[in-house]
Amino acid sequence: MANHKSALKRIRANNRKRLENRYYAKTMRNSLRDIRLVSEKAEAQKRLPSVISLIDKLAKKGIIHKNKAANLKSGLMKKVNQL
């Protein structure tokens, strides 16, 4: 257990940030799943900008790695273009 007041504060802050990061990462995974299940090209193209924006925001915040973000966006683009 932490012995300093500042260490206890860091533990609390880290727990808050961890929960927020889990929420945003799960939201991204759900949106990826939803867009992958779409079978119409027009609908997928309509949803694509919002999903890409979400992925970019998470990469900027450091919740996901920038290379992972690039791989997700690339795969998404391929999927939408194949429809």
N, C-alpha and C positions, 0 to 999 in steps of 0.2 A: 504494500500500500504506500501511497505517496506520503512524504513527510513534510512537504512544503505547501504553503497556501497556493502558490502559483502553479505547482504541479497538479493540485486538485482542480484548479480552474482549467488547466490544459486538458485534463481528462474529460471534464464536462463539455468543453468546446469541441474536442475531438469526437465525442459521442454525437453531438448535434450535427456536426459536419458529415459524419459517417452516415447518419440516417438520411440527411438531405441528398447525399451522393447516391445512396441506394435507391431513393425515390426517383431521382432523375434518370439513373441508369435503367431502372425498370420501365419507366415511361418510354424511354427510347426503344427498348426491346419490344414493348407492346406495339409501338407505332411501326417498327420494322416488320413485325409479324403481320399486322393488319395490311400493310401495303404489299407484302409478298403474297397475300391471299387474294388480292384483287385480280380479276381475270380480264377486265376491260382496260384497254390502253389509255383511253381518255381519262378515266377515273384515276388510274395510277399516275398519269402525268399531272393531274390536278393536285394530288396529295404529295407528290415528290418534293416540291420546294420547301414545304413545312418540315418534312422529315430530314432533309438535308440541312436545313437551318438548325434543327434540334441537335443533330450530330455535330455540327460545327461549334455550337455553343458549348457542348459537353467537352469537346476537345480543347477549346480555348480555356475552360475552367480547370482542365487537368483531370476530369473525371474519367475520361478515356484517353488513350494515347493517340497522338496525331496520326500515326500510321494505321492504327485500327480504324480511325474515322475515315481515312482515305480508302481503306479496303472496303469498309461498309458502303460508302458512297459509290465506289466503282462497281461493286456487285449489284447494288440497287439500280444503277444506270443500265447495266447489262440486262437485268431482269425486265425493266420497263421497255427497253428497246426491242427485246425479243417478242413482246406481246403483239 
